[in-house]
Amino acid sequence: RTDSQEDGLFGLSYGKIVRNVDNFDVRCILRENEKVGLVKVGVFRDQSERQDGKEGVLCSKFKYSYEAKIVKVLFLMKENERDELEMILKESLKIKRVGKICGFWCNEEDNGVFMVFERFSRGLAKSTWELEEGFLAKIEEEGHKASKMGGFGLIGMEICEVVNDLHVEGFVLGCLSVHCFGLDEFGRVFIDFGEVLGVGRRVCRAISGNEELENELFKKFAFVSPEVVIESLRNQGIELGDGSLEYKVGFGSDVWSLACVLIWLLAGKSFSEEMNNYCKCLFSAVNDQKGCNYVDLYMGWKEKIAGLLEDGLRLGFASLKDMLCKCLEFDPGSRPVLIEVWKCIRKLTILPELDISLEPEIDAI
């Protein structure tokens, strides 16, 4: 049963299991009342049905079974869409700290077909610090800054690790939100693929100029790198500036988004406000078709973020501030690789003279 609904392909909704399905083979054991994420991948339409003009009745040669409806929707999908679902399914089963895909579900009320995702009740944003003014402001009040930053370091390292695991498999997320991350029963960070797809959908629709979804984008703390913005607008025939900005979406795009998640955990509300102002200026320029100097707009925003980090990360944390600022470089080729970010954050958790562990065998991305 669905609890909420968002229309359109790859729209994200939520639901729960209202009864056990004994005659359906699934990889994950779904219990009654268990919460799941639902991503709409299509709608079943019976092409064999026809409407009698006089009687107004529907005639059908045969009735599709539940499983056949799902198979037909997948079969009729565009090849690139089906390839994307196949990749997501493989990665969710291969990588440990990724929310698993439980299977497919057909809503018999409207014949919508959904991919069913495992969900965890502990989201990263709600499970860590319930931020308002920001983690840095909170630890200033409580004191013991070094030990508190050690706690942030543990979370930050795991965020880097789970994203790097996807990169090693050649998987680029494109954009990230705070809500894409959660904590399992052991308190370890995982990625919710359902949220990743939902955030991507909201980003595309927000960039297309839908004001309501634009506001929803801000609420979800979705962080979209400059090259993703440029490419999304270019696909709609919209150029920022003189059209000479040529940067490819890749692993560096995820480094940018990941850095924003980390900065949000550190600066909280202050960072959200600066991100909100930046996005509104950008969307306003695009919607008014006035054109804008995107590089200048972006660099002005980045300077403000650097100021926030400078205020919060004073003595003892200059290297972290510098690393996060490098992650926000406009040119993705100038951003550090994830292993460099991981090593920088690791220094928050253990003193260098006490670190006797071997260098981790992680491929540099």
Steps between C-alpha positions, in 0.01 A plus 500: 500500500631847415497776761593779262532540127703701255398472136735428215770255413746445785280701737561403863224399739482303822292211616479202730425131476137440596511122464754228437522379141554128533485412131751757377872435497703797631865532599422684824256379764231766530306506823155640558499878572862529386573834334635503145596753235320488165634635172252505213648349184193484276128430461352182357262552209322207335540558127258213430211694653267694273199715570171420328362831375136404539494301818785679677646175629859379505581180318823311557643190336649379828578620850860568602626343821661715771851390403432544127402864553834574663697314233320683219568843651870417530509358146345813347734743678758694303832318485690767695236500775511122528881504504489752786267280703720198431810685621323618816379148573849350457669764715244469780572127523877530462589783740449440871388840624235571239127467566392182321240475225231258613332456163215654299142573601194575288231723648181328389299821544675695221737236354805704599815286524755584769847390599493421873794619710605405849463793741650569839328705767814691600583770248840665529357850549269395785720236660817702549445843650158643407674805363366853506788740551751237399725240657780751542277740694385218724848381589610858568234512768584160647878528481731204441523595135769247407301203630180622336680545169621143539137389492443701184814340356362148544180590312693691233737211435212257452324737258820513294540122514152410381512749210849376408369141492254610230773683308720191499214323321478787249174638642452881498209631708488848342367680807454426867266607776531472876202266480687260268693380805377308801626289789442129540444318830874506568524876441690461172430730205318360197362648176128484423476444122131586502582844639780542245258440211234721659743786556623471142143524376428807715820666381407456133153636554616787720757609244226495234336788685224350714494735801320260733754227440777756528390570857476126564858469376616744767315307771672178396847660512588373152849609398559531126847571361551778243567256214176310570309831493669601173432164333138486618431848366685431176278196441208746505672735255600751768854632516657670800726787399654470153464122476873438533478315832595140419533279805402132507286342769700228676648387829597860581132594495437262790804641685336845478164373628663294775692808620170688522354224719801527730482880513129481578575270793755752623326833433133400498249780448761757393609281209139424403421870478801573279414205274138617482602851394744366238241267345230766494729744320590232248143382436376859480756585231410187303123550526520869407723411204723793581819300497759526772870470560477162666866484597482833687176396671653171607830647618313753712309216667816296553671796669211524747524127577874534557418777749259272687766232527763754604279617786420147618827320435759720661821378662574133453265431208647712220579192288134387509383846398747509209402150385127580498563821306702305241204265459290802397727603213301596190716281275439134598854415387638722779311321777675241718427130464291332768792321664663839569182624666484178703860536621441861603191411702675199655741738674204615712459154649857400584825681570762447226757371750254236620390391152680169443247356255601413147402726211160381374505334160243728338530593136533873448201627305 
